[in-house]
């Protein structure tokens, strides 16, 4: 599996790209266009009933096209490797409020033909124990991790979808994703292994920060601690720089330190949480 990943991985100097992990010897994909158009029309009815959802959905779709995370699909298709992804809205509560995200339905026909890859999650208990070693805690996330990894053109037809951004009589257009798609069975492995590979390259060059990153990343979150504010600021600068070289944006830094954001070049914000809340979560 790792060999196949390395063979498909490429870097153009700005961004990494990968191919989907197709199972060897699998049958061709069936034509699911009729099913996809029915589900898309059902989605449009839902959007018309909820103007707020329609506005949020349209904004997200426009961002996909403006950021070139998706492109208009060519008229010709790749027989046996073309699949239309039904999609829907998922709202998530983030640090800056409630956000709308587009998720694809897990199509069994497509996912049945893809390898999931090994579980690359670092042991959570080890991360938490290392986090408690030093005084200044740091946490950050890779912004839109999946969408920062490109998808090779030969696999994009397997990630087609339908969309029209305005009401009217025009037929929905066909688009296809140019980045790794959240919802495919191989996507977690592809995204995490790409980040690991990038960090390991820096590690081989003698980077201490890279070594810390590879052992303290949990999916798209970096969780570690430093012995002083000065060391923490240096870690912020170096980790941001390391990820930026691979096309990733490390953002949303949170710390327990009380430095004054008005006087610090790199400011920190206190984490916000309800100390009286009784619910717990299993993920970071």
VENQUIQUI-V824661 format. One record per pair of residues at least 24 apart in sequence whose ideal C-beta (glycine too) atoms are under 7 Angstrom apart, sorted by the first residue. I is the first residue (numbers start at 0). J is the second residue. D is the distance in whole Angstrom. If there is no record, write none. Layout:
BEGIN
i=I j=J d=D
i=I j=J d=D
END
This chain:
BEGIN
i=0 j=114 d=7
i=0 j=116 d=6
i=0 j=117 d=6
i=4 j=192 d=6
i=7 j=151 d=7
i=8 j=193 d=7
i=8 j=196 d=7
i=13 j=246 d=6
i=14 j=149 d=5
i=14 j=246 d=4
i=15 j=148 d=6
i=15 j=149 d=7
i=15 j=193 d=5
i=15 j=197 d=7
i=15 j=245 d=6
i=15 j=246 d=6
i=16 j=149 d=3
i=16 j=150 d=7
i=16 j=151 d=6
i=17 j=148 d=6
i=17 j=150 d=7
i=17 j=151 d=7
i=17 j=179 d=7
i=17 j=189 d=5
i=17 j=193 d=6
i=18 j=151 d=5
i=18 j=154 d=5
i=19 j=113 d=6
i=19 j=154 d=5
i=19 j=157 d=6
i=19 j=185 d=6
i=20 j=113 d=6
i=20 j=114 d=4
i=20 j=116 d=6
i=20 j=185 d=4
i=21 j=112 d=6
i=21 j=113 d=6
i=22 j=112 d=6
i=22 j=113 d=7
i=22 j=114 d=6
i=25 j=112 d=4
i=27 j=79 d=3
i=28 j=79 d=6
i=28 j=80 d=6
i=28 j=81 d=6
i=28 j=82 d=5
i=28 j=108 d=6
i=28 j=109 d=7
i=28 j=112 d=7
i=29 j=108 d=6
i=31 j=82 d=6
i=31 j=83 d=6
i=31 j=108 d=7
i=32 j=83 d=6
i=35 j=83 d=3
i=35 j=85 d=6
i=35 j=161 d=6
i=36 j=161 d=6
i=38 j=85 d=4
i=39 j=161 d=4
i=39 j=171 d=6
i=42 j=87 d=7
i=52 j=88 d=6
i=55 j=88 d=7
i=55 j=99 d=4
i=56 j=88 d=6
i=56 j=99 d=7
i=57 j=164 d=6
i=59 j=99 d=6
i=59 j=100 d=7
i=59 j=101 d=5
i=60 j=101 d=7
i=60 j=162 d=6
i=60 j=164 d=6
i=61 j=164 d=7
i=67 j=177 d=6
i=68 j=146 d=5
i=68 j=176 d=7
i=68 j=177 d=6
i=68 j=178 d=5
i=69 j=174 d=5
i=69 j=175 d=7
i=69 j=176 d=5
i=69 j=177 d=6
i=70 j=174 d=7
i=70 j=175 d=6
i=70 j=177 d=5
i=71 j=172 d=6
i=71 j=174 d=6
i=72 j=159 d=5
i=72 j=173 d=4
i=72 j=174 d=6
i=72 j=175 d=4
i=76 j=156 d=6
i=77 j=156 d=4
i=80 j=156 d=6
i=80 j=157 d=6
i=81 j=156 d=4
i=81 j=157 d=7
i=81 j=159 d=6
i=82 j=106 d=6
i=82 j=109 d=5
i=82 j=157 d=5
i=82 j=159 d=7
i=83 j=159 d=5
i=83 j=160 d=6
i=83 j=161 d=7
i=84 j=158 d=6
i=84 j=159 d=7
i=84 j=160 d=5
i=86 j=160 d=6
i=94 j=251 d=6
i=102 j=181 d=6
i=102 j=182 d=6
i=103 j=180 d=6
i=103 j=182 d=4
i=105 j=182 d=6
i=109 j=157 d=6
i=110 j=183 d=6
i=110 j=184 d=4
i=113 j=183 d=6
i=113 j=184 d=5
i=113 j=185 d=5
i=114 j=185 d=6
i=115 j=184 d=5
i=115 j=185 d=6
i=115 j=188 d=7
i=116 j=185 d=6
i=116 j=188 d=3
i=117 j=188 d=7
i=119 j=188 d=6
i=119 j=191 d=5
i=119 j=192 d=6
i=119 j=195 d=7
i=120 j=217 d=7
i=120 j=218 d=7
i=121 j=214 d=6
i=121 j=216 d=6
i=121 j=217 d=6
i=123 j=217 d=6
i=126 j=215 d=6
i=126 j=217 d=6
i=126 j=222 d=5
i=129 j=215 d=6
i=129 j=223 d=7
i=130 j=222 d=5
i=130 j=223 d=6
i=130 j=224 d=5
i=132 j=224 d=6
i=133 j=224 d=4
i=133 j=225 d=5
i=133 j=226 d=5
i=134 j=226 d=6
i=135 j=224 d=6
i=135 j=225 d=5
i=135 j=227 d=6
i=135 j=228 d=6
i=135 j=231 d=4
i=135 j=254 d=6
i=135 j=255 d=7
i=135 j=256 d=5
i=136 j=224 d=5
i=136 j=254 d=6
i=136 j=255 d=5
i=137 j=223 d=6
i=137 j=224 d=7
i=137 j=225 d=7
i=137 j=231 d=6
i=137 j=234 d=6
i=137 j=252 d=6
i=137 j=254 d=5
i=138 j=220 d=7
i=138 j=221 d=7
i=138 j=222 d=5
i=138 j=253 d=5
i=139 j=221 d=5
i=139 j=249 d=5
i=139 j=250 d=6
i=139 j=251 d=6
i=139 j=252 d=5
i=140 j=219 d=5
i=140 j=220 d=5
i=140 j=250 d=6
i=140 j=251 d=5
i=141 j=219 d=4
i=141 j=242 d=7
i=141 j=247 d=5
i=141 j=248 d=7
i=141 j=249 d=6
i=142 j=248 d=4
i=142 j=250 d=5
i=144 j=190 d=5
i=144 j=219 d=4
i=145 j=178 d=7
i=145 j=179 d=5
i=145 j=181 d=5
i=145 j=186 d=6
i=145 j=190 d=5
i=146 j=178 d=5
i=147 j=246 d=5
i=147 j=247 d=5
i=148 j=178 d=6
i=148 j=179 d=4
i=148 j=189 d=6
i=148 j=190 d=5
i=148 j=193 d=5
i=149 j=177 d=6
i=149 j=178 d=6
i=150 j=176 d=6
i=150 j=177 d=6
i=150 j=178 d=6
i=150 j=179 d=6
i=191 j=218 d=7
i=194 j=247 d=7
i=197 j=245 d=4
i=198 j=241 d=7
i=201 j=241 d=6
i=208 j=234 d=7
i=208 j=237 d=4
i=208 j=238 d=6
i=208 j=241 d=6
i=209 j=241 d=6
i=212 j=238 d=6
i=212 j=241 d=7
i=217 j=283 d=5
i=220 j=283 d=5
i=221 j=249 d=7
i=222 j=283 d=6
i=228 j=256 d=5
i=228 j=258 d=6
i=231 j=256 d=7
i=232 j=265 d=5
i=235 j=265 d=5
END
